[in-house]
Amino acid sequence: MSTTSDTEEHQALRSAVAALGNRHGRNHNPTELWTEAAKLGYLGVNLPEEYGGGGGGICELSIVLEELGAAGCPLLMMVVSPAICGTVIARFGTDAQKSEWLPGLAAGTRIMAFGITEPDAGSNSHRITTTARRDGADWLLTGRKVFISGVDIADATLVVGRTEDARTGRLKPCLFIVPREAPGFTRRRIDMELQAAEKQFELTLDDVRLPADALVGDEDAGLLQLFAGLNPERIMTAAFAIGMGRHALAQAITYARDRTVWNTPIGAHQAIAHPLAQAHIELELARLMMQKAARLYDAGDDEGAGEAANMAKYAAGEACVKAVDQAVHTLGGNGLTREFGLASLITAARVSRIAPVSREMILNYVSHQTLGLPKSY
């Protein structure tokens, strides 16, 4: 589905990825799709060419994820591995870290998870308690993380910890590459009602010893490096939601055209047609904000991208939930059958409202940062 806001190159990318997605479809094998998408160069379109990537940005990567989602086969780890971890390492990693990780991330042969959320911190990243302390030339990392995707299939996890500022005593965020089999790094799978190929884990870090070069970027950069990963995460979550919403809506439209009652397709009735039209409009509006956020980010405007990325994620989550609900309602009982696969999206769609940041926290952000209203916390 090309749009007038796409460049010719983006239209070509969108069409090619859509064709790939349609070949695999809703009942795809995630590993096979990941491998083929990687071979075609889609997983690393945002990474530097010198490391095997496509030399593009989050604009291009979001197109890939959106079109795979619209075909019913989104790859959640795209949000994490190339978008968050790949971006952070490309922007702030040492030459050695870039050489070690970026070629594999671009080729899809290596996967990296991202660990920020903690059981007691919730949305308040300033209360992260996972701490890193120096021990000679090494680091010792201790703490817990929760709802971390794909740790079992990831070669390493990019963990957000905190180091103590010797001058002020305050803790400041830093990012560390933690190999999957590092001693003291354990995981427990969380039993989720949501059925997805990517599993969720709780992580425990018990004095995990890391070499000095496990630290990504500057110890003093703090939030700058963190949000270099969080803004792409929000943009890609929006792409994930928009793709899912488009997939559900497409099925509802086909059904509304074909399903005939009293010699009339049900889509001829405004009670069916208008809600579907509204869902389409809202998905298109969310996509425009997502594209704005991606372009701002790729242009290096981190502050502007932060505002737009939050708005895009909010709008896409709301539009996705509405599109899925209306699609299920349009199909009636068929909307709850395995044949159409919409029922599982009822739960999945709500993830885009909750993660990686809740809709309420985005409203707080806009209230405070955009509108200048006082905080209640």
C-alpha positions in Angstrom: 0.0 0.0 0.0 1.9 3.0 -1.3 1.1 6.5 -0.1 1.6 9.9 -1.6 3.9 10.9 1.2 6.4 8.1 0.1 9.3 8.8 -2.1 9.8 6.6 -5.1 12.4 4.7 -3.3 10.1 4.2 -0.3 7.3 3.1 -2.6 9.5 0.5 -4.1 10.7 -0.7 -0.7 7.1 -0.8 0.5 5.9 -2.9 -2.5 8.9 -5.3 -2.2 8.3 -5.9 1.5 4.6 -6.3 1.0 5.3 -9.0 -1.6 7.6 -10.8 0.9 5.0 -10.6 3.6 2.2 -11.9 1.4 4.3 -14.9 0.4 4.7 -15.8 4.0 1.2 -14.7 5.3 -0.4 -15.1 8.7 0.7 -18.6 9.3 4.3 -17.8 8.7 7.4 -19.4 10.3 9.1 -16.5 12.1 12.6 -17.9 11.7 12.2 -18.5 8.0 10.7 -15.0 7.5 13.5 -13.4 9.5 16.1 -15.2 7.5 14.6 -14.3 4.1 14.0 -10.7 5.2 17.7 -10.5 6.3 19.0 -11.9 3.0 17.0 -9.3 1.1 18.6 -6.6 3.2 15.4 -5.5 5.0 16.4 -6.1 8.6 19.4 -3.7 8.4 18.1 -1.0 6.2 18.7 1.6 9.0 22.3 0.5 9.7 25.5 2.0 8.1 26.5 0.6 4.7 30.1 0.1 5.9 28.8 -2.5 8.3 26.6 -4.3 5.8 23.4 -2.2 6.4 21.3 -0.3 3.9 22.5 3.1 4.9 19.0 4.4 5.5 17.2 5.2 8.7 14.2 4.6 10.9 12.0 5.8 8.0 13.0 2.8 6.0 12.9 0.3 8.8 9.4 1.4 9.9 8.2 0.8 6.3 9.5 -2.8 6.5 7.8 -3.5 9.8 4.5 -1.9 8.8 4.3 -3.8 5.6 5.1 -7.1 7.3 2.4 -6.4 9.9 -0.1 -5.5 7.2 0.6 -8.9 5.6 -0.1 -10.5 9.0 3.5 -11.5 9.8 5.1 -8.7 11.9 8.6 -9.4 13.4 8.6 -8.0 16.9 12.4 -8.3 17.3 12.8 -5.7 14.5 11.7 -3.2 17.1 14.4 -4.3 19.5 17.4 -5.7 17.6 18.1 -3.3 14.6 16.0 -0.4 15.7 17.0 0.1 19.4 20.2 -1.8 19.8 21.5 -1.4 16.3 20.8 2.4 16.4 22.5 2.9 19.8 25.6 0.9 18.8 25.8 2.7 15.4 25.6 6.1 17.1 27.5 5.6 20.3 29.4 2.4 20.1 33.2 2.1 19.8 34.7 1.0 16.5 35.2 -2.5 18.0 31.6 -2.7 19.1 30.4 -1.6 15.7 32.5 -4.2 14.0 31.5 -6.9 16.3 27.7 -6.4 16.3 26.5 -4.3 13.4 27.3 -6.7 10.5 25.5 -9.5 12.3 22.5 -7.4 13.3 22.2 -6.2 9.7 22.5 -9.7 8.3 20.0 -11.1 10.8 22.6 -13.7 12.0 22.9 -12.0 15.4 20.0 -10.8 17.6 20.2 -8.4 20.5 17.5 -7.9 23.2 16.9 -4.7 25.2 16.5 -4.6 28.9 15.1 -1.5 30.6 11.8 -2.2 32.4 12.1 -3.2 36.0 9.5 -4.7 38.4 9.5 -1.8 40.8 10.3 1.1 38.4 7.4 0.8 36.0 7.4 3.8 33.7 9.7 5.8 35.9 13.1 5.1 34.2 14.7 7.5 36.7 14.1 4.9 39.4 16.0 2.1 37.7 17.8 0.2 40.4 20.0 -2.1 38.2 23.5 -0.7 39.1 26.9 -1.1 37.7 30.0 -0.6 39.9 33.6 -0.8 38.9 35.8 -3.7 40.1 39.3 -3.0 38.8 39.0 -2.7 35.0 35.7 -4.6 35.0 32.1 -3.8 35.7 29.8 -5.7 38.1 26.1 -5.4 37.1 23.3 -6.3 39.6 19.6 -5.9 39.3 16.4 -7.2 37.8 14.5 -6.6 34.6 11.0 -7.7 33.5 9.0 -8.1 30.3 12.1 -8.4 28.1 11.4 -9.8 24.7 13.3 -12.5 22.9 16.1 -13.1 25.4 16.2 -16.8 24.7 17.0 -16.2 21.0 19.2 -13.2 21.5 23.0 -13.4 21.5 23.2 -10.6 24.1 21.0 -8.1 25.8 21.6 -4.3 25.9 20.9 -3.6 29.5 20.1 -0.2 31.0 21.9 0.1 34.3 23.0 3.0 36.5 26.4 4.1 37.6 27.2 6.4 40.5 28.5 9.9 39.7 31.5 10.2 42.1 31.0 14.0 42.3 27.3 14.2 43.1 26.6 10.6 44.3 23.6 10.5 41.9 22.9 7.5 39.7 23.0 8.0 36.0 21.9 5.6 33.2 24.4 3.7 31.2 24.0 0.8 28.7 25.9 -2.5 28.8 26.1 -5.4 26.4 25.5 -8.5 28.4 26.1 -11.9 26.6 23.4 -14.5 26.9 25.5 -17.0 28.7 27.3 -14.6 31.1 27.7 -16.1 34.6 25.1 -14.6 37.0 22.8 -13.6 34.1 19.6 -15.7 34.4 16.2 -15.6 32.9 12.7 -16.8 33.8 10.0 -17.0 31.2 6.8 -15.1 32.0 3.6 -17.0 31.3 1.7 -14.7 29.1 -1.9 -14.9 27.9 -0.7 -13.2 24.7 0.3 -15.8 22.2 3.3 -14.6 20.2 6.5 -16.1 18.7 8.6 -13.8 20.8 8.6 -14.8 24.5 8.8 -12.5 27.5 11.3 -12.9 30.3 12.2 -11.7 33.8 16.0 -11.3 34.1 18.2 -11.5 37.2 21.7 -10.0 37.1 23.7 -11.2 40.1 27.1 -9.5 40.1 27.5 -10.1 36.3 31.1 -9.4 35.5 31.6 -7.5 32.3 34.8 -6.2 30.7 35.3 -2.5 30.4 34.4 -2.6 26.7 30.9 -3.9 27.5 29.9 -0.3 28.2 28.3 1.3 25.2 29.2 4.9 24.6 30.2 7.5 27.1 29.6 6.9 30.8 28.7 10.5 31.2 26.2 10.8 28.3 23.3 9.4 30.3 19.9 10.1 29.0 21.1 11.2 25.5 22.1 7.6 24.7 19.1 6.1 26.3 16.6 8.1 24.3 18.6 7.5 21.1 17.1 4.0 21.5 13.8 4.8 23.0 12.6 7.2 20.2 13.1 4.5 17.5 11.4 2.1 19.8 8.3 4.3 19.9 8.4 4.9 16.1 8.7 1.2 15.4 5.9 0.3 17.9 3.7 2.7 15.9 4.7 0.9 12.7 3.9 -2.4 14.4 0.5 -1.1 15.4 -0.4 0.5 12.1 0.5 -2.7 10.2 -1.6 -4.8 12.6 -4.5 -2.4 12.2 -4.2 -2.4 8.4 -4.2 -6.2 8.4 -7.4 -6.4 10.5 -9.1 -3.7 8.5 -8.3 -5.4 5.1 -9.9 -8.6 6.2 -13.0 -6.7 7.4 -13.3 -4.8 4.1 -13.0 -8.0 2.1 -15.7 -9.6 4.3 -18.0 -6.6 4.1 -17.8 -6.7 0.3 -18.4 -10.4 0.0 -20.9 -11.1 2.8 -24.4 -10.7 1.5 -27.6 -10.6 3.5 -31.0 -10.0 1.9 -29.3 -9.7 -1.5 -27.1 -6.8 -0.3 -23.4 -6.8 0.7 -23.2 -5.8 4.3 -20.6 -3.2 3.4 -23.3 -1.2 1.6 -24.8 -0.4 5.0 -23.5 2.8 6.6 -23.5 1.2 10.0 -20.8 -1.2 8.7 -19.1 1.1 6.2 -18.7 4.3 8.3 -16.8 2.7 11.2 -14.5 1.0 8.8 -13.9 4.3 7.0 -13.2 6.0 10.3 -10.7 3.3 11.2 -8.9 3.8 7.9 -8.7 7.5 8.4 -7.3 7.2 11.9 -4.7 4.7 10.8 -3.6 7.0 8.0 -3.4 10.0 10.4 -1.2 7.9 12.8 1.0 6.9 9.9 1.6 10.6 9.0 2.7 11.3 12.5 4.9 8.2 12.5 6.6 9.4 9.2 7.1 12.8 10.7 8.8 11.3 13.8 11.0 9.0 11.7 12.1 11.9 9.5 12.9 14.1 12.4 14.9 11.3 14.1 16.8 10.5 10.9 17.6 14.2 10.5 19.2 14.3 13.9 16.5 16.3 15.7 16.3 14.1 18.9 14.1 16.6 20.8 11.6 17.1 18.0 11.6 13.4 17.3 10.9 12.6 21.0 7.6 14.6 20.9 6.5 13.2 17.5 7.5 9.7 18.4 5.3 9.7 21.5 2.4 11.2 19.6 2.8 8.6 16.8 2.9 5.8 19.3 -0.2 7.1 21.0 -2.1 7.6 17.8 -1.1 4.3 16.3 -2.1 2.4 19.4 -5.5 4.0 19.6 -6.1 3.5 15.8 -5.0 -0.1 16.0 -7.3 -1.1 18.8 -10.2 0.6 17.1 -9.5 -1.1 13.7 -9.2 -4.5 15.3 -12.3 -4.1 17.3 -14.3 -2.9 14.3 -12.9 -5.7 12.2 -14.0 -8.4 14.7 -17.4 -6.7 15.0 -17.8 -6.6 11.2 -17.2 -10.4 10.9 -19.4 -11.2 13.9 -19.0 -14.8 15.0 -16.4 -15.3 12.2 -14.3 -12.7 13.9 -13.7 -15.1 16.7 -12.7 -18.1 14.6 -9.2 -19.4 14.0 -9.9 -19.2 10.3 -9.7 -15.4 10.2 -7.2 -15.0 13.0 -8.6 -11.7 14.3 -9.5 -12.8 17.8 -5.8 -13.1 18.8 -5.3 -9.5 17.6 -7.8 -8.3 20.3 -5.1 -8.9 22.9 -2.1 -8.1 20.7 -3.6 -4.7 19.7 -3.7 -3.6 23.3 0.0 -4.2 23.7 0.5 -1.1 21.5 -1.4 0.9 24.1 0.7 -0.4 27.0 4.2 -1.0 25.7 6.8 0.3 25.6 5.2 3.2 27.4 1.5 3.5 28.4 -0.9 5.9 26.7 -1.3 7.7 30.0 2.4 8.4 30.3 2.4 9.8 26.8 -0.4 12.1 27.7 1.7 13.2 30.7 4.6 13.8 28.4 2.5 16.0 26.0 0.9 17.8 29.0 4.2 18.7 30.5 6.6 19.0 27.6 4.4 20.3 24.9 1.7 22.2 26.7 3.8 23.4 29.7 1.3 22.2 32.3 2.5 21.5 35.8 3.3 17.9 36.9 1.2 16.0 39.5 4.1 13.8 40.4 
